[in-house]
Amino acid sequence: MPENLYPLIQLHFLDQQIGALNQTLSRIPGRMQEVDKKLERFHKNIQERERLIAENQKTRKELEGDVALIETKRKRYQEQLDTVKTNKEYTGLQHEIETVNAAIRQVEDKIIAKMEEAEQLKILLEEAKHARDKEESILLEEKKVIQLEADQLQSQLDVLKTKRNEWVAKVPPLTMEIYERTASKRRGIAMAEARDELCTECQMRIRPQLFQEIRRNDTIITCESCSRILFFMPAVNPENPVIQPSQL
């Protein structure tokens, strides 16, 4: 029984647009994640600088503790100087005190080095915070732009889905079943335009007589190669209007 394939053709164009929009929308979360990763890198840089500063402070406290212990030992040696009875004992204690003094100087040098390191780490931390503050506003604005784009895409998608429902209502149930079954097996593309006696999807040549039947757009004819429903797009004219994809 002859039928008008034009509603199905419009549905096909709509589904391609819907598919393209869905594909674009599916990339939005990934784009958001990339921005978040950039932000996270700035935060991690700051955290690393703060960790190094905390580690520096911990080491300095440990070194200061070492100095205190050595100072206690030196004090004990100095107190013993008053009680020694021989020059040998006195010389021995003096040697121990000098050894302790050298140890204290060595630890104090390490403390000074850590203090200098701390100053440099503070500078690097401030630089990291400045870089974060500078880029954070840019990246957050980028997220807003991406979200706005997502909202606009979703709005377009909602409009197209409404139009799709309108066209689905004009397609006979049996034809709709064939269309959906074919789409599920052909990566969402159920139809293919027949042009110049070729299937534009798989480039399979169409027999001339069959091509003439396809040109009428009044029956389901499938490609012998890819099994998609074939249709013909005539030139737009007042007597035979066909809505192009861009006009949907």
Secondary structure, 3 states (H helix, E strand, C coil): CCCCCHHHHHHHHHHHHHHHHHHHHHCHHHHHHHHHHHHHHHHHHHHHHHHHHHHHHHHHHHHHHHHHHHHHHHHHHHHHHCCCCCHHHHHHHHHHHHHHHHHHHHHHHHHHHHHHHHHHHHHHHHHHHHHHHHHHHHHHHHHHHHHHHHHHHHHHHHHHHHHHHHHHCCCCHHHHHHHHHHHHHCCCCCEEEEECCEECCCCCECCHHHHHHHHCCCCCCECCCCCCEEECCCCCCCCCCCCCHHHC
